[in-house]
Amino acid sequence: MAAALALLHVPKASAAECASLKDIGIPHTRITFAGVVASGAFAPPAYAPGITASQPVDYSHLPSFCRVAGSSHPTADSDIRFEVWMPTSGWSGKFVGVGNGAWAGSITYASMIEPLLKGYATAATDSGHQGSSLDAGFAAGHPEKLIDFGYRGPHEMTVAAKSIIQAFYGRPVDRSLFASCSTGGRQALMEASRYPDDYDGISAMAPANPTVGLMVGSLWTSSATSKDAASRISPATFAFVHQAVLADCDADDGVSDGIIAAPDHCRFDLASLRCGRTGNGTDRCLTKPQVAALRAIYQGPRNPRTGASIFPGFEPGSEGLLSIQASGTGPIAPVLSYFRDLVFHDPQWDFRSFDYDRDVTRALAAHGRVVDVSPTGLDEYFAAGRKLLMSHGWSDPLVPPMTSVHFYTAVNARLEAKQAANVRLFMIPGMGHCGGGDGPYVFDAIATIDQWVATGNAPRRIVVSNPPNASDRTRPVCPYPQEAAHVGSGSTDEAKNFRCEAPRH
């Protein structure tokens, strides 16, 4: 009730008040634009890397907002561009920061839509450089730019955004939240680690962390099907394997529903798909090298000298999406660029030459402290009672799901019982990377973390649904390590017919 009354006293901001923000004084920051955008009138700047005709975004339903663009220059080699969008009426009194994908390089306008529509002020950044998100070359010879990408960019964005919002509305924000996925999920964890006062609540989905380990793991995955022609696996063969795994492991969670909800229960034997046993069609069976390649992908990279695991592999159920990076043509662009441009500084670098002992140490020594978030670094964030909502799809084909499990487990192990109530992990069955996959995955991460911060009550379960234009289906997702169990009656397409229980193994 108090929050609703407070909204009644938020004045409708004028165009003149918005334009005056051009002269706001923020340390090492220059405002390049400040003006009101009429309802439905926003169009991204002509130079907006990553926004292409193949990825159309509809901005026509946006309300009127005050748009402020600027750039921060904390070092001589820094140019951290950001934008802040603020509703001209109906502001909730709250602020949501959003992150980037891959190597960043542009302001993620599409991610600002949801917060603005919900009445939040919102901000995004290019994390310190302009260019393709698939290219890590921006940081070659520019250590400060790598730091801007690693952690300084989102923080500078946040500091500037809070100052701008306060100047526009005449009062500070009531609550600050950060919500993002992938690289944005890593940025979320980094904010909690390095700048614990920036946000009251953080939603980190499928965080691409630790980044160096992820680069090594992705290289291993792509190399498994690219080291020679015999190991290559076509998308059709991946799809065939996925259907076989699904048929064998679907019911391991007690429900046959086309979703592998408990991949750690799955004990599918890839040898059962060997050619000669299942047929001779190239997409309907696996050769011995293909079996070896898939086993390597499930296993994840290992040190050839010690046998120790370097990074988790992928889970059963991810096969239908794995061709994204295990195409048989070599590393995907962001990974190739990282090793070629930042680790080896060699435009002719051959991925087959990588040493999973010596070269891993080299990469960690060069970049680990800048781009990786340790689970030991969040103590101050939790000590202040701030909340962290983690989520990850079990069928993610780009960031292995167990990275989030390992991170959460390590964080939880260090916290006292009272502080442990401030972090939750939700593993979403069947979901791919930040969405997609076999199962329902849509939920409101911003509203979930906002309500948690507001009430202090951690979510006991999250209900996910299918996206629009798909069949109606809802499922509960339980706080890890709990699992959703069907009550024994009622449709398996309705969340109300499931309850959260301790794992059965």
Secondary structure, 3 states (H helix, E strand, C coil): CHHHHHHHCCCCCCHHHHHHHHHCCCCCEEEEEEEEECCCCCCCCCCCCCCCCCCCCCCCCCCCEEEEEEEECCCCCCCEEEEEEEECCCCCCEEEECCCCCCCCCCCHHHHHHHHHCCCEEEEECCCCCCCCCCCHHHCCCHHHHHHHHHHHHHHHHHHHHHHHHHHHCCCCCEEEEEEECHHHHHHHHHHHHCCCCCCEEEEECCCCCHHHHHHHHHHHHHHCCCCHHHCCCHHHHHHHHHHHHHHHHHHHCCCCCCCCCHHHCCCCHHHHECCCCCCCCCCCECHHHHHHHHHHHHCCECCCCCCECCCCCCCCCHHHHHHCCCCCCCCHHHHHHHHHHHCCCCCCCHHHCCCCHHHHHHHHHHHHHHCCCHHHCHHHHHCCCEEEEEEECCCCCCCCHHHHHHHHHHHHHCCHHHHCCEEEEEECCECCCCCECCCCECCHHHHHHHHHHHCCCCCCEEEECCCCCCCCEEEECECCCEEEECCCCCCCCHHHEEEECCCC
